[in-house]
Amino acid sequence: MAPGDTGRGRVRHADWDLDPDFLTVNHGSFGATPLPVRAAQRAWQDRIERQPSRFIVAELAPALRHAAGVLADFLAAPADSVAFLDNATTGCNAVLRSLRLEPDDEILILSHTYGAVRNAVRHVAAAAGARVIEAVLPFPDPTPDGVLAAIASALGPKTRLAVMDHITSASALVLPLTGIIALCQSAGVPVLVDGAHGPGQVDVDLTALGADWYVGNCHKWLCAPKGCAFIYARRTEDLHPTVISHGYGQGFLAEFDWTGTTDFSRFLAVTAAIAHHASLGGGALRRRNHDLAVDATRRLADRLGSMPGAGAHMTGAMGVVRLPITGATSEHALAIRSALLRASTDAPVHALDGALWLRLSAFAYNEPQDYVRLGDIVARVLAEQAG
């Protein structure tokens, strides 16, 4: 535990310059980069622009590998198994597009798979004449055993890949990933984990998990600059980035570390983001955010006379609450979210399993009173929608 840490994580509102008139309870969608990390990114940008050619030709490679090594250490993974990406969806596409599928092969996904990843799976499967099989998650109030049973029943002899979430996006479920990976691999099925929401929200030990591939965002819960993500590859054979460039055929790092000129400062500043996360308590911050999210979800559910989507054992730093209204369509969900934005807050609303669910986030700049205010806003918006 860091000196002065209470074991509950620190709250430092001054590290962010968020709009004080807007209620920020949606850290999960895009994160919020703190001022010290933005300063670190600007310092890298300034260093690059002092002599771009010298930096990119002579200094970039070791700097990039150093940053990847710091990130790998945070993720408990070998340094040479981690490379940077734009976002987690890019990493999922890289793995999916590297597959060699035959007609009638199957790719297993979840009923709560993120929409962009679902589309990538559909695209790759359609091109090969393969099929997409969906394991239907028990929801609301799921259990780890129920999740594992749903996946086990969907695995088959033609399953060539399982694409599993670490934390589902729309329903905010922290899935029993260790058991899921063991279950799939025992059936001879490799596992690609969409860990977009994992790093910084929950503890991540990639070596212990043993997934074949894990992709995650650093710009969400680690608060790195936007567009900073990674791919971890335990299996690198026949794996290629979505953009083929000069490193083609020279191995995992050669291919993924250089796919063309970009703003490398977002990757290099990840070391500052990890240091900032540690300064807020690291694991203590993650526990604090979890406890706040669980409490906020229950309080909002009580305020609305409704229910949370999951218990504390399957919750991270996000939670979902069922909205007590009829009309569970994507169009209705969008209308409510738009109304929330007009009311100076943002909380994603999704149509899931015949109901509308609102997702809230809890982070270092949030306090319990934020969710009292959220309850007031949501109740008012729902009343206006009903009228």
C-alpha positions, 0 to 999 in steps of 0.5 A, a space after each residue: 500500500 502506498 504511503 498515506 493510502 487509507 486502503 480505500 483509494 484517493 479522490 482528487 477532483 483537481 486532477 480533472 477539469 471536468 465541466 462542473 455543470 455536467 454530471 459525469 457518471 459515464 466514465 466507462 464509455 470514453 474515460 477521462 484523461 487527468 491533467 497530469 497524463 495530458 501534460 505527459 502526452 504533450 511533453 512527448 508530442 513536444 519531444 517528437 516535434 523538436 525533430 520528428 525524423 530523428 525521434 521516429 527513426 532512432 528513438 521511437 522503438 526503444 521508447 515504445 518498447 519501454 512503455 509496452 514493458 511498463 504496461 505489460 508489468 501492470 498486466 502481469 504479462 511478458 513484455 514481448 507479448 504486449 503491443 499497442 493498438 488504437 482500441 480494443 475493437 481493432 485488436 479483436 479485428 486483428 485476431 478475427 481477420 487472422 483466422 483461417 476459417 472453413 465453411 460451417 466452422 463456428 465462432 462462439 460469442 455471447 448474447 451481450 457481446 459488444 456491438 462493434 465486435 459482434 459486427 466484426 465476427 459476423 463479417 469474418 464469418 460471412 466471408 468464410 461461410 462460417 456460422 456465429 453461435 451465441 451463448 445466451 447469458 442469464 440476465 438479470 441477476 446472473 451467477 458464475 455457474 449460470 454463465 459457465 453453463 450457458 457457454 458450455 451448452 453452446 460449445 460444439 465440435 465445430 467451434 474454432 474460436 470463442 470471443 468472450 468479454 471480460 466485462 460486458 459493455 451494455 450490462 456491466 457484468 464482470 464475467 468469471 473469465 478464469 473459468 470461461 477460459 478453462 472451459 473453452 480451452 479444455 474443449 480445444 477452443 482458443 479464446 479471444 478476450 474483449 477486455 475493453 473495460 478490464 484494465 484499471 477497473 478490475 485486477 488483470 493478471 494475463 499470465 494467470 488467465 491464460 487467454 490466447 489473446 486479450 485486447 484492452 483499452 487503456 483510455 478507459 479505466 487507466 485514463 490514458 490518452 484517447 486511442 491507447 489500447 493493447 493486444 496481448 498474444 500468448 499465441 502469435 503464429 499467423 497473427 497480423 495487425 489489421 494494417 499490413 506494413 513494413 514488418 510483415 512476416 518478421 514477427 509479432 512485435 515487428 508487425 504490430 509496433 509499426 503499422 505507419 505514422 501516427 501520434 505515438 504520444 498516446 502510447 508513450 504516455 501510458 506510463 504516466 497513466 499507470 503512475 497516476 492510477 497508482 497514486 490514486 491507490 491502484 487496487 485500493 482505488 479499484 475496490 473503492 470504485 466497485 463499492 461506490 458503483 454497487 451502492 449507487 446502483 442499489 440506491 438508484 434502483 430503490 429510487 426508481 422502484 426497480 432492480 439492479 442487473 447483477 449482485 456485487 459479486 459480478 459488478 466492477 465499477 459500473 452497474 445497470 438499473 432496470 428502468 421502470 417503463 415499457 417500450 424496450 426498443 433501441 429507439 426508446 433507449 436512444 431517446 432517453 439517453 438524448 434526454 439525459 444529455 439535454 439534462 446535463 448528464 450521460 448514462 448509456 441506456 440499452 435494450 436488453 432481454 425485453 427491458 431498458 437498462 441504464 448504466 452508471 460508472 463510478 470513478 475517482 472523481 465521483 462521490 455518493 451525492 453524484 448518484 442522488 443527483 443522478 436519481 433526481 435527473 433520471 426520475 424527471 426524465 422518465 416522468 417527462 417521457 411518460 407525459 
